[in-house]
Amino acid sequence: MITNQILLSTIEGLKAITNEDICVMDTEGRKLASTFDDDRIQPGDVVSFVSSQADSQEIREYQFFKVYDEDSQLEYVLIVDGGSDDSFMVGKVAAFQIKGLLSAYREHYDKDNFIKNLLLDNLLLVDIYNRAKKLHLETDVRRMVLLVETGAERNSGVLEKLREQYGSKPGDFVTAVDEKGIIIVREILDKSKEDAEQKTARSVLDMLEKLGCAEVRISYGTSVSSLKDVSRSYKEAKMALDVGKIFFENRSIIAYSSLGIGRLIYQLPIPLCRMFIKEIFQGKSPDDFDEETLVTIDKFFENSLNVSETSRQLFIHRNTLVYRLDKLQKTTGLDLRVFEDAITFKIALMVSKYMKYMEKYNY
């Protein structure tokens, strides 16, 4: 349904052109938008006109017109002040204009519902193709799904700006997930560019930063070549957003294809994770390690298990680093200088991080 504000804006524009006052009412005689105030227009007049067979009629010096949608369903009654010879023509033009708005808004509403149901896997395959044809959407075009999340509640202009920039084309779609999240479904027309997804995500990030949005996170799934697979890209983007929060806190943009082992850990059941952590750390938790040990571990992994480079970057003697690693080995039974033990320890740290995240948000 068209908002009253849009109706008012439309008839005010028509008045500015024709100098004729116009009023729009619903079929029960309630005023929705008007460029004038006149109590001579009675709800009973509107109801009587609605029940009549006429599509237009003059009542008490006013021109009444019926406005139908595409399915010939009566939506509005349009009234023009009948004080001039042009009132009838102005009323016909205004009714035609509002009927066009109804058609456009209905198509937009239908498209929104279709895309949302498509993302949520609520449609049968035959329905996807039938409705896509009706909405004039290409079914075999390369598309990507982006999820955009900001650290604080977005202001009302952010969604509209994104819609203006990334949802203006017939095959693109932008909608709100909640107070912080936005979904963008975008066609990728240039098939020659392999990094089109990354460039699109980067352009969205730049735009939001210019708008003053803080703590922006953008994730995206793999691009798909068929409309029926858009839901898969959406699920991938959702996973990428969660996994990015857990394992890639410093990244503003995260792609599903770059999640690595984090993708596997994210799908582990929590009881299995607890069992694994208990086995590796013998009942302890990585949180029990002191700050010095945690910094040493992070730097050691960062430098690919290189003792000399790690000690240099930590500004400590090589023997001091060896002592810390020996101490850690006695505590956990894992020697980080041995590749297999280092891999086990790294995975255990990631599993522990995953568990903390899931417990924090009560998953």
Secondary structure in CASP SS format (residue, H / E / C, confidence):
PFRMAT SS
TARGET T0000
AUTHOR 0000-0000-0000
METHOD secondary structure of the structure
MODEL  1
M C 1.00
I C 1.00
T C 1.00
N H 1.00
Q H 1.00
I H 1.00
L H 1.00
L H 1.00
S H 1.00
T H 1.00
I H 1.00
E H 1.00
G H 1.00
L H 1.00
K H 1.00
A H 1.00
I H 1.00
T H 1.00
N C 1.00
E C 1.00
D C 1.00
I E 1.00
C E 1.00
V E 1.00
M E 1.00
D C 1.00
T C 1.00
E C 1.00
G C 1.00
R C 1.00
K E 1.00
L E 1.00
A E 1.00
S E 1.00
T C 1.00
F C 1.00
D C 1.00
D C 1.00
D C 1.00
R C 1.00
I C 1.00
Q C 1.00
P H 1.00
G H 1.00
D H 1.00
V H 1.00
V H 1.00
S H 1.00
F H 1.00
V H 1.00
S H 1.00
S C 1.00
Q C 1.00
A C 1.00
D C 1.00
S E 1.00
Q E 1.00
E E 1.00
I E 1.00
R C 1.00
E C 1.00
Y E 1.00
Q E 1.00
F E 1.00
F E 1.00
K E 1.00
V E 1.00
Y E 1.00
D C 1.00
E C 1.00
D C 1.00
S C 1.00
Q C 1.00
L E 1.00
E E 1.00
Y E 1.00
V E 1.00
L E 1.00
I E 1.00
V E 1.00
D E 1.00
G C 1.00
G C 1.00
S C 1.00
D C 1.00
D C 1.00
S H 1.00
F H 1.00
M H 1.00
V H 1.00
G H 1.00
K H 1.00
V H 1.00
A H 1.00
A H 1.00
F H 1.00
Q H 1.00
I H 1.00
K H 1.00
G H 1.00
L H 1.00
L H 1.00
S H 1.00
A H 1.00
Y H 1.00
R H 1.00
E H 1.00
H H 1.00
Y H 1.00
D H 1.00
K H 1.00
D H 1.00
N H 1.00
F H 1.00
I H 1.00
K H 1.00
N H 1.00
L H 1.00
L H 1.00
L C 1.00
D C 1.00
N C 1.00
L C 1.00
L C 1.00
L H 1.00
V H 1.00
D H 1.00
I H 1.00
Y H 1.00
N H 1.00
R H 1.00
A H 1.00
K H 1.00
K H 1.00
L C 1.00
H C 1.00
L C 1.00
E C 1.00
T C 1.00
D C 1.00
V C 1.00
R C 1.00
R E 1.00
M E 1.00
V E 1.00
L E 1.00
L E 1.00
V E 1.00
E E 1.00
T C 1.00
G C 1.00
A C 1.00
E C 1.00
R C 1.00
N C 1.00
S H 1.00
G H 1.00
V H 1.00
L H 1.00
E H 1.00
K H 1.00
L H 1.00
R H 1.00
E H 1.00
Q H 1.00
Y H 1.00
G C 1.00
S C 1.00
K C 1.00
P C 1.00
G C 1.00
D C 1.00
F E 1.00
V E 1.00
T E 1.00
A E 1.00
V C 1.00
D C 1.00
E C 1.00
K C 1.00
G E 1.00
I E 1.00
I E 1.00
I E 1.00
V E 1.00
R E 1.00
E E 1.00
I C 1.00
L C 1.00
D C 1.00
K C 1.00
S C 1.00
K C 1.00
E C 1.00
D C 1.00
A H 1.00
E H 1.00
Q H 1.00
K H 1.00
T H 1.00
A H 1.00
R H 1.00
S H 1.00
V H 1.00
L H 1.00
D H 1.00
M H 1.00
L H 1.00
E H 1.00
K H 1.00
L C 1.00
G C 1.00
C C 1.00
A C 1.00
E C 1.00
V C 1.00
R E 1.00
I E 1.00
S E 1.00
Y E 1.00
G C 1.00
T C 1.00
S C 1.00
V E 1.00
S C 1.00
S C 1.00
L H 1.00
K H 1.00
D H 1.00
V H 1.00
S H 1.00
R H 1.00
S H 1.00
Y H 1.00
K H 1.00
E H 1.00
A H 1.00
K H 1.00
M H 1.00
A H 1.00
L H 1.00
D H 1.00
V H 1.00
G H 1.00
K H 1.00
I H 1.00
F H 1.00
F C 1.00
E C 1.00
N C 1.00
R C 1.00
S C 1.00
I E 1.00
I E 1.00
A E 1.00
Y H 1.00
S H 1.00
S H 1.00
L C 1.00
G C 1.00
I H 1.00
G H 1.00
R H 1.00
L H 1.00
I H 1.00
Y H 1.00
Q C 1.00
L C 1.00
P C 1.00
I H 1.00
P H 1.00
L H 1.00
C H 1.00
R H 1.00
M H 1.00
F H 1.00
I H 1.00
K H 1.00
E H 1.00
I H 1.00
F H 1.00
Q C 1.00
G C 1.00
K C 1.00
S C 1.00
P H 1.00
D H 1.00
D H 1.00
F C 1.00
D C 1.00
E H 1.00
E H 1.00
T H 1.00
L H 1.00
V H 1.00
T H 1.00
I H 1.00
D H 1.00
K H 1.00
F H 1.00
F H 1.00
E H 1.00
N C 1.00
S C 1.00
L C 1.00
N C 1.00
V H 1.00
S H 1.00
E H 1.00
T H 1.00
S H 1.00
R H 1.00
Q H 1.00
L H 1.00
F C 1.00
I C 1.00
H C 1.00
R H 1.00
N H 1.00
T H 1.00
L H 1.00
V H 1.00
Y H 1.00
R H 1.00
L H 1.00
D H 1.00
K H 1.00
L H 1.00
Q H 1.00
K H 1.00
T H 1.00
T H 1.00
G C 1.00
L C 1.00
D C 1.00
L C 1.00
R C 1.00
V C 1.00
F H 1.00
E H 1.00
D H 1.00
A H 1.00
I H 1.00
T H 1.00
F H 1.00
K H 1.00
I H 1.00
A H 1.00
L H 1.00
M H 1.00
V H 1.00
S H 1.00
K H 1.00
Y H 1.00
M H 1.00
K H 1.00
Y H 1.00
M H 1.00
E H 1.00
K H 1.00
Y C 1.00
N C 1.00
Y C 1.00
END
